[in-house]
């Protein structure tokens, strides 16, 4: 019988594969970005996932949030996500939390790294501070319309609040399937690289994605 991972076997060494299977990632936010990230990590062979989101599925989510269908409207995203991911891979360890992120949240010690797939800057800055205090890697992604960015923060300065100081909140920025899929895929690749110890991660760099002009640019950040 063909292995679930037959098509990706040449991408990971035995040591890297062992790291991946032993790793647990916390995904905070299960909307347009987080749903792609969670499903991507599940299909890539990650050992475990913590999922955190307080929101329920609504009809306006279905244009880009791949974990949900119209049958899920009104249900908590974290619970639906857990069910779907475990249908894809029965051996995946998943814990789902229906709660809002706050300063008192405790990142579990077993978490290998954290993904910021949130949709507001206040919560992002809280998560940034929590990961810094617990010495966890943080992979951040954000989007607006056809534009987005991906950054990785090792447990050292500078932090998200230093780089994006003065940024203003914009409730419900426009978002569609293409930018969510591309940024979500980039975050998955970044997480896999960090876990496996590969070179080329976006530490102290910002990857800017412009789908309007099909432009991708890496901007170095001051350390």
N, C-alpha and C positions, 0 to 999 in steps of 0.2 A: 504494500500500500504506500502511495506517495506521501512523503512527509508534508505537513502544513508549511514548513519552511524551505521546501526543496528549491524554490527559485531564488532564495537569498543566501544560500549556504556559502557561496563564494565571497560574500561581502564581509564575513566575520571570521576571525581566527578562533580556535577552540577556547583560548583564554578570554577573548572578547565576548564570545557567546556565553561563557560562564558568568562574566560580569553582568551581562544583560539579564540573564535569568535570575540573578541574585538581587537585582535592583528594584527599588520601589520609588515611584514618583508621585508627588502631590500635584494635582492639577486644580488650580483655583479659578473657577469660572467655567461653565459648561455651555457657553453660547456658541457663536459662529466660529471662534478660534478654538475654544476648549473642546468642542465636540470632535473636531478634526484631529486635534492633538491626542485626545484620549483613545479614539479608535485607531489612529496610526500607531501609537505605542503598543496597544493591544495586539495588532496584527504583526508588529515587528518582533514580538517575542518577549517583551518586558515581563518581569516576574510578578510585579504587583502595582496597584494603583490606589491612591487615596483620591477621592473626588469630592470637591466642596462647591456647593452652590445652593442658594436659598430660594431661587426662583422656580416658578412653574412654567410649563410649556404653553406658549400661546400661538395662535395662528400666524402671527407676523414673524415667528422664529423659523418657520418651515422652509423659507426660501434659501436658507444657508446652513442650518444646524442639522447635520446629517444623522445624528443619533435618534431623531424623533420623527414621528409621523402624526397624521391627524388624529389617530386613535389615542395619542398621548396628551392631547390638549387638556390642561387643567391639572396634570400630574406634576410632581416635583421632578425637575430635570435630573438631579443626582440619582434618584431611585430608578428612573427610566434608563439612564446611562448604564448603571450597574447591570441591569437585566440584559440589555442589548449586548454589552461587551462580553458577558459570560455566556451568551448564546454563540458568539463568535469563537470564543476559546474557553472551554470548561475548566481548564487548568489555571486560568488567570485569577489571581487573588485580588479582590476588589473590596474596598470599604467606602461607603457613600455617606456623606454628611449633609443633611439639609439644614444649613445655617448660614448666617451672614458673617463674613470675615470681620474681625475686630481686633483691637490691640491685645486682648486677653487670649486670643487663640494660641494654642500650643501646637507647634509643628512636631509630629512624632519623631522620636529619635531614629527610627528605622528608615526614614525618608532619605533617599540618596540625593535628590535635588528637587527643586520646586519650579513649576511653570506658572507664570502670571498670564492668565487669559481673561483678565477682568475687563470691565467696560467703563471704569471710572477712575480718575487719578487719585482721589482720596484713599480708596481701598488699595490701589497699587502701591502707594507710598507706605501704607501700613504693612503690606506684605513684604516690601523691600526691607523695612526695618526689622521685621521678624526673622527673615532669612539671614540678615547680617548678624543679628544677635546669636543665632544658632549655628552660624558658620556653615550655612548651606549655599550651594550654587543656586542662582535664580536666573531662569530664562524668561525674558519679557518679550511680548509682542503686542502691538497695538495697530489699529487701522482707522482710516477715515476715507470713505469713498473708494477710489482706486489706488490709494496710497497706504503704506504701512511701514513698520520698522520692526527689526528683531535685534535684541541685545542680550548678552550674557554677562551676569555680574558674579564674579568669584566672591568669596567672603572677605572682601577688602574694598577700600574706597577706590574710585568714586562710586557713588550710588545713584540710583534712579533720580532721587530728588536733587542731586547735584547737577545732573546732566539736563534734566527737563524742568529746571527751576522756573517758576512763573507760568507754567502751562495752565490754560483755562479749561474748565469742564465744558463739554458740549453734550447735552443729553441726546441720546439716540442718534449718533452720527450715521450717515448713510453707509450701508454695508450690503454686499451681495456675495454670491457663491464664489466667484473667481478669486477675489482677494483673500477670503477666508481659507479657501483650499490651498492657495500658494503659501500664505504665511503659516498656516497650520502644518503643512508639509515641511517647511523650513525649520520650524520649531522641533518637530519630530527628529529631523536629521541632526540638529544641534544637540538635542538630548542624547541621542545615540552616540554621537562623537564624544561627549563629555563622559558618559558612563564607560565607554570602551577605551578611553584614554587616547583618542586619536588627535592628530594635529589639525589646525585650521579652525578652531572654535572661535566664536565671536567675543571673546573676553577682551574688554577695553576697546571694542569696535561696535559701530552701529551699521547694520545692513539696512539701507533704504530701498524700498520697493515702489516703483512707479509703473503701474500697469497702463496708465494713459499713454506713455511713450515707450513702454517695454524697456525701462531703464532700471538696472540694479547697480547700486553703488555702496561700497564699504567705506565708512568714514572713521578714521582712528580717533580715539577719545583720549584726552589728557589723563595721565595716571596721577 
